[in-house]
Amino acid sequence: MAAAQFLAAGLIPMQAMAGRRPMANVRTIWRHFDLLHLLSMLLLVAIGLVMIYSSYDTALPDNTPFLMRAAMRQALFALLGFGLYLFAAAIDYQVLDTLSIWLYAPVLVLLAITLVLGRTDSGASRWLTANEYFDVQTSELAKIVMILLLARYLGRGREALESPRPFLLSILMLLPPLALIYIQPNFGQTAMLLAIWLGMAFLAGVRWRHLLLLVTMGLLIAPVAWFRFESYMRGRIIMFLFPGQDPSGASYNVNQALISIGSGGWLGKGILRGTQSQLHFLRVRHTDFIFSVLAEEMGFLGALLLLALYATLIMRLVRIAKTTPDTYGRLVVVGVACMLFVQTVINVGFNVSILPVTGLPLPLVSYGGSSLVTMMLALGLTQSVAMRSKPIENDLLS
């Protein structure tokens, strides 16, 4: 019975659960579906599939099994993500206001299980493995749940934010997943969670004095935190600050990425013709450094097109946030926009060597099923907000 009510809430907002607006016609809601939002997302996924095939699958033997080909697996994940995108768009986002509380504890349990039973790769336990073809990176799911939960605690109105209580509650809810992800260790996802929280807190209207107090505390504990970092984390920061002093050779891939981007010129060398990627000078080319592959094979104009698609999608999210009538929906969109924007900036930033390498994938483009599916699910939630952002009274009169 509860499951039926939940599904019904996606198609016709339930006044008893949402408690904020009357029933609306299903056709009226879907009339506000944002096609440009969807088109931008699908074009980014399509570009990613082409780049993954070019940078990884071309080196595989002809008899490689279907599910071992990265582009094919990514395409299957894209289909799953698209299904979840439509499902999330159909669900009334206001139902998730209460549901997010019940998702918090299971996510913490999943993060804890990952530390104990997760697959270990290069000293990090970040994935739960179901079989040889399917891994789940639980930190990706944690980001979505935290966006929903933070929107609940920070979306109580500007008057409530005069008190530090909502601000402190949001920090208390953030600390457990933050600690569990950091211990994996996964500095990139830890930084992403912090960035999402900071962006949502700022745009929710948290008072400057509260934020200033937190920044001051952060500066005071920064020296202690530096020595608590894993050695590879300190190494990446030192490599970024002093690129000439790298006796370990850790900056090799960053240098190869710069060569890839610089050699692409205006129009690129052509798909499947990038020397740095096709000759395997560039490592992790289908994941962290896929932007460098694109810049080499599609050139400056191709990279500009990619960034224009990201800008279009982010601007659609900004528009949705501006037209959303309630604070909860607005903050959900803000959280997803922060996640998309910050992750894109960080990935492109370390590809062009203006930021330290963090291992964060390029959203919707880099290979990785967990990253792709969760990002498409998150964008589906913003589509749900977009479809319900116009006041129902105006809809019924139009």
N, C-alpha and C positions, 0 to 999 in steps of 0.2 A: 504493500500500500504506500509506504514512504517513497519507494523508487518511482512508482507511478506519479505521485504528486510532484516529485522532483523533475521528471521529464515533462510533465504538463506545464510546469512553471517556465520551461524554456520557450514554449510556443505561445502561451498566453500568460502574461505576468499575473501572479496570484496576489491579490490584495492582502490576503491573510498573512502571507510570508513576507512580501515586500513592505507592505504597510505604508506606501508612499504615493501610490497613484492608482486610479481605477483600471478596470479591465480595458484592453485595447485589442482591436481586430488584428489577427495574425498577418493578413495581407498588408495592412497599414504599416506594421512594424518592418516587414521585409522590404517595403518600398524605399526605406531609408538605408538600404544596404550600400556601403561605400565601395563602388567598383574600382576606383582608382587605388584605394587601399589594397584590395585584393590583387589587382594587376601588378602593382609595384612589387608585392611579395612574391608572386609567381615568377616574375622576370628575374628576380634575384636568385630564386631557387634554380631556375633554368640555367642561368649563367654558371652557378655553382656546379651543376651536373656536367656541363661542358668542360669546365676547368679541372674537375676531379678526374674525368676520363683522360684528358690530355696529360695531366701531371702524374697519374698513377697507373691507370689501366693499360696504357699503351706499352708498358714495360712487362706486362704479364704474358706468359705463354698462351698460345691459342687454345689449349685444352684446359685452361683454368675454369673451375666450376663457376656457375652463374652467381652463386651467393658469395663467392670470394672476390668478385669484381667490385671495386669500391663504388663506381658510378651506379651500378645496378642496385647495390644495397642502399645507396643514398636515395635512389628513385623510389624504392619501396618505403623507406622512411618518410619520404615526401608525401606519398599517397596516404600513409597513416596520419601524418601531420595535417594534411588537407582535410581529412575526415574529422579530426579533432577540432580543426579551425571552424568548420561548419557547425559542429555540435556545440562548441563554446559560443558561437554567434547566436545559436537558437536559444540557449539558456539565458534567462533573465539574470543579468549580472548581480542584481540586488539580492538574489537568493544566496549568493556566495558570501555575502556579508556575515551571515551566521555560520555558514558551512566552514568558513576558513578556520574557525576556532577548533573544529573537530579534525581538521587536516593537520594541525600543527604538531600534535604528539606523534602521529604515524610518521611524519617526515623526520622528526628527531630520531625515532627508532630506526628508520632506514639508514640515516647517516651513521648511527652508532653501529649497526650491523655491517655497514660498508667498511668501517675501521677494522672489524674483527674478521669478517669472512670475505671481504672484497678482493678482487683480483689486484695483485701488486705489479706495477710496471714502473721501472726506473726508481724504485724506492717509495712510490706513492700508491696508496690504496684508495682509489676513487671510483671503482666500478663494481657493481654487482653483476655477476656473470650467470646467465641462464643456460647458455650452451656456447659452442664455439663461434656462433654467428651473431649472438645477441648479448650486448652489454648495456647496462643502465648506469649513467652517471647521476647519482642521487642528488648531487649539489645543484644540478640544473632544475630539477623538480622543486628543490627547496626555494629557489629564487621566486618562482611563481606563487607558492604558498605564502612566502613572506610579503610579497606585494599585496596580496589580498588581505593579509592580517594587518599590515602596517596601515593600509587604507582605512581599515576599521578603527584603529586606535588614534590615528592622526586626523580622521575626518569628522571630528565632533564639533567643528565650528571654531571660529576665531576667538569667541568668548571663552570657550573651554581651554584654549591654548594659552590663555593668560596665566593659567596655573601650570606649573611644571609637571603635573601628574601625567597627562597623556604623553608628554615627551619622554619622561622616565619609563613609563610602561612600554613604549615602543623600543627603548634601548634594552630593557629587560627581556623582551620577546626576541630581540635580535641576537643577543649574546650567545645563547646555547647553539643555534645552528652555525653562527660565525666561528665559535670555538671548534666545533666538530669538523667543519670544512678546513679550517686552518691546520688541524692536527693531521689531516690526511697525508701529506700536506698539499694544499692547493691555494697558493697565494693569490692567483688570478681571480678565482671565484670569491675568495674572501674580500678582495678589493672591490669586486663587483657588488657584493651585498652591501658593503659600506657605502658605495656610490649611490645605489638605489635608495637606501635609507636616507642619506643626506639630501638627495634631490627631492624626495617626497616630503621630508620634514620641512625643508626650506619653502617649497611651493604650497604646503599646507598652511603656512603662516606661523610656524613656530617662532617664538620671540628671539630676537637677536641675542639677548642676554643669556638665554639658555644655550644657544649654539656657541656663543663665545666662551662660556664656561667649559663646554665639552672640548673645544679646540685647545684651550689652555691646558686642560688635563692631558690631552693627546700630546702636546709639545713636551710636557713634563715627563711623560713616560716613554717618549720616543727613544732616548738613549738606551733604556733598559730593553725595549722591544727590539732594537737593532741586534743586540747580542743574543736575543732569543730566536732570531730568524734562523731558518735552516741555512747551511753553508751555501747551497746553490742559489738561494734568494739573495744573500749578500753579494755573491759573485756576479749575478746579473746586474745588480745596481752599480757595483764597482766597474764592471765592463762598460756600462752605459756612460758613467761619468768619466772614465779614463780608458777610452777605446784603444789607445796605443799600448797600454800595459795589460797584456793578456797572454802570459806565458803558457796557459793551459790550452789555448786555441779555442776557447768557448765562443769567441766572436766570429768564428769561421762562417756560420750560416747567416749571420747578420750582414757580413761583407758580401756573401754570395747574393743575398736578397737585393742589396744596393746595386750590384752589377746587373742583376736581372732587370730591375726597374730602369736603370740608366740605359741599358742596351735596347730597350723596346722602342725608343724614339716616339714619333708622333702616332704612327699607325701600327706599330708592333711587327713582329717577325712572322705572324700568322699562327693560327691554331695548329698545334702539334709540331711547331717548328722552333720553339724556344730552346736555345742551346743549354742554358743553365738548368732547366727543368728536364728536358729530354735526355741529356747526358748525365743527369743525377748529381750535378755539382751542388744543387740546392736541396737540402734535406727537409724533411717534414713539409714537403711542398704542397701536399693536398690538404693539409690541415692548417697549421699556424701561419704558413707563408704562402698561402694560395693567392693573396693579393699580388705578390711579386711575380708569380707565374702569369697572372692576368695582365699585369703591366708589361711584361716582356712579350707576350704573344698578341695582345690587343693594343698595346701602346698607350700613350698618354690619353688619347681620345677614349679608348676603352675603359681606362681607369676613371676618367671623368664621367663616363656614362654610368658606371657602377656607383660612384658617389652621388650622382644626380638621382638615381633610384632610391638610395638610402635617404637623401634629403627629401624627396617626394613623400616617402612613407612616413618619415618623422614629422613633416609638415601636416600630413593628414592626421596624425596623432595629436598634434598641437591644436588643430582645428576641432577635433572631437572633444578634447579637454575643455576648450573654450565654450563649446555649446552644450556641455553636459549640465543639466539643471541641479544635480545633487553632488555633494562633496565626495561621497564614497566613489562614485563612478569616475569623477574627475581624477582622483588620486590613483585609481587603478590604471587609468590611461597614462598618467604621469609616470608611474612606476615602470610600466612597459617601455615608454619612450626613453626614460633614463637608461634602462637596461640596453636597449638597442643602440642609443647614441654613444654611451660610454664604451660599450664593448667594441663598436665599430672604430671609434677614435683610438682606443688602445691598440687594437690589432693593426690598423693602418699605421699608427704611430711607431710601433716597434719594427714594422716592415721597412719603413723609411728611416729608421734609426734616430727618431726624435723622442722615443720613450723606451724604457727598459723592456726586455722580453718578458712576457708574463704567461705565455701559453694559452691565451684566450683565443678561441676560434673567431673567424669572421662570420657574423650572424647570417644565417640562411645560405651561405656560400661554402664555407669550409666543410670538409667531410666530418661527419659525426652525427649519429642518429639521435642521441639524447639532446644535443644542442638544437638540431633542426626541429625535432618534434615539439620540444618545449617552447621554442620561440614561436612556432606557428600556432600552438595552443594559446600562448599569451596574446598574440595578435588577434586570435579569434575572440578573446575576451574584450579587446578594445572594439572589435566590430560589433559585439553585443551592445556595448555602450553607445556606439554611433547610431545603431538602429533604434535606440530608445532615448536618444538625447533630445529630440524635438518634443516640446510639451504636447501631451496627448490632446489637450483642448484644441490646439492649432491643427493637429492632424485630422480631427473629426470634422473641423470646419472647412478643411481644404479639399 
